[in-house]
Structures are given as C-alpha cells and as structure tokens.
C-alpha cells in the first residue's frame, strides 16, 4: 500500500511541477538589463522588435579581426533594425585583460567599432552571468561559448534563435541569412 501511495504522490508531484513550468514564462533577452561599457544601464527591452547579434569578444584573440566583420554587419543591417552587441569577456585564455576604457579605445581605434558594447562579463561556466545562463537554457548545452567571438542571434521578441561558434565569420552567408530572416 505504501508503494502505491508513493507512486501516486510522485505522479501527482510530477504533474503539478509540469503544469507550473508551463504557466511560468521562460526568461527572454528583454528581461535583462546589462551594463554598457561606459557604465550606463542597458535594458535589452529598448531593442524590442529588433534582432540582436550578441558576441563575446576579446582584444588579444586570434579571432579579434572579427571586430571588422561585426562592424560591417552592423553597418549593413542597422538601418533595417539589427543590433550588434559586443560582450567583452576574459573567460578564454585571459585575452581581454583591459579595463572598460582600454577595451573601448582598442575597439574604436583599431576597428572603428560604434556598435554597443557591454562591460566585461563572464560568459561560461558556473559563474557565467544570468544572461548567458538564459541563453544556455534556451538553446541547450551545445550553445555554450567555447571560445571568444561565439555568436548568438536573438529575435525581435527577445527569444534566442540561433548560435554560431567562433570560426563562423560575422559576414558569412549563414549569419547574414539568419539575420535577414529576422529583419
């Protein structure tokens, strides 16, 4: 009798948990406020209706040249609504050791970057920011950045819809087609 009662209670608990999970909306990008590289608040809901390409960046990486491609992507699609968002991170190889002022200066002087940048953030592991935990939860473990210049595409509703590893260039057909589909 105890076993039957335990089974019934387990089934009931699982059913209630599943019902609650369906009734609680999943976090999305627009629920987050990040901090811009200049220290100002950056609520992502300000870009509601616009796709956002989020890229963890680093100044001393073999992929640092991708800043140029990100800037070109931004210039190509910003008038149609695309936001390119650079997220400096020192998580991989300690390749972003500079201060916010140094990172911003590096990006402007070397790549004419004028797309938005956040403050330096943790993007991987247990100490990753809540924003990056949301991206992982939405897109799965395979979407976690493994290196600098990992890219996520978030649609205009704030839902992460795609990701690409570091080796995929910002102006690649794969990324441009995905961006165009969201514009």
N, C-alpha and C positions, 0 to 999 in steps of 0.2 A: 504494500500500500504506500509506503514512504517513497519508493522508487517512482511510482505512478504520479504521486503528488509532486515530486521533484521535477519530473519530466513536464508536467502540466505547467508548473511555475516557470520553468525555463522557457517553454514555448511562449507563454504569456509575456515574459520579460523581453524576449527577442521581438515579439510583435509590437509591443509598446515602444521599444527602442527604435525600431524601423519606422513606425508612424511618426515619432518625434523627429527623427532625422529628416523625414520628408517635409515636415512642417516648418523646420528651421532653415531659412535661406542660407545657402553657402556663401561665404565671403567672396567678394569680387574685387577687382582692382580699384574701383571707385570708392570703396570703403576705406581706403588708406590715404593717409597724409604723410608724405615723405618730407625730407628737409632738403631744400635746394643747396647747391654748393656754396652759395653766399649766406646761408643760414636762415633764409626765409622759409616759411611753411609752404609746402607744395601739395595741396589737396588734389588727388588724381581725378576727383569728380569734376574739376574745372575742364577736363577734356572729354566729358560725356558726349557721346555721339561721334567721337573721333578714334580711329585706331591708334594704338601706341606700340612702337617697337622699343622694347626695353633691352638694353645691352650692358652687361657688366664689363667694365673697361679697366685698362691698366696702361700706364705710361712706358713701362720698361719691358714690354712683352713682344714676342715675335709677331704677334697679330696687331700691334699698335698701329700699323699702317692702315688698319681698317677704319680708323677715325676718318680718313679721307672718304672712304666709301659711305660711311654713315652720314657725313656732311652732304655728300652728293645725293643720297637717298632723301634726306631732309629737304634739300633744295628742290628736288624733282617733284616731291609729293606734298610739301607743306601747304601749298595753296589749295590743295584738294582735301586737306584735313589731317594728314599723317603727323603724328608727334613722334620724334625720335628722342628717347630718354636714355642718357648715359648714366650708368651707376658705377662710379669708381669703386674698386674693391682690391684689397691687399691679400685676398684669400689664397691666391695661387702663386707660389714662388716669390712672395713678397715683392711683386712687381709694380705695386702702387704705394711706395713708401711716403710720398709727399703730403704736404698739408693741402687743405682745400684751395688756398690761394695759389700754391705751386701747381696743383693739378689744373686749375682753371687757366692759369697763364700758359702752361705747356700746351693745352688743347687749342687755345686761341692763336698762339704764336706759330705753332708747327702745323696746324691743320685748319685754321680759320673756323674752328667749331663755334657755332652760335646756337646749336640746339640745346635744350635744357639738360643740365647735369645735376645730379643729387650730391649730397655729402657722401663720403666714403661709407660703404655698408658691407656687412657680412652677407654673403650670398649662398654659402654652402655649409653643410654640417649642422650640428645641433644648435650652434649659435647664430645661424642664419636669421636675418630679420623676419618679422612676421609676414611681410610682403612676399619674400621668397618662399616661406613655408606655404603660403596660399598658392603660389604658382606650382609648387611641387604637388600639393594636394589636388589641385585642379587637373594637372596634366600627367601626373604619375611620377614614380621614382626615376624613370628613364629621362625625364626632362630636367633633372638637376644639373646645374653647370658643373662641368668637369675641368674647365679652364676659363681663362679670360676671353671676352668677346663672344660669350654664349648669348643667343638672341631669343626673345620671346615676343610673340605678337598677341596683343590684347585687342579685342574688337571694341566697337563703339559703345557696347553695353557693359564694358568692363570685364568681359569674360576672356580668359586666356584661351587662344585657339590653336596656337602652333609654337614650335620652338625649333631652333637650329643650333648645332654645335659650332664651335669657334671657327672651324675651317670653312664654313659656308660664308662667302663674301656678302656684304650688305647689298650690293647691286646685282647679286646673282638672280637668274630667272626665277628660281624657287622663291626667293623672298619677294621680289617685285610682283610676281603673280599673286602671291598670298596677300600682299598689301593692297594691290588693285582690287582684289575680290572684296576687301573690307571697306573700300572707299565709297 
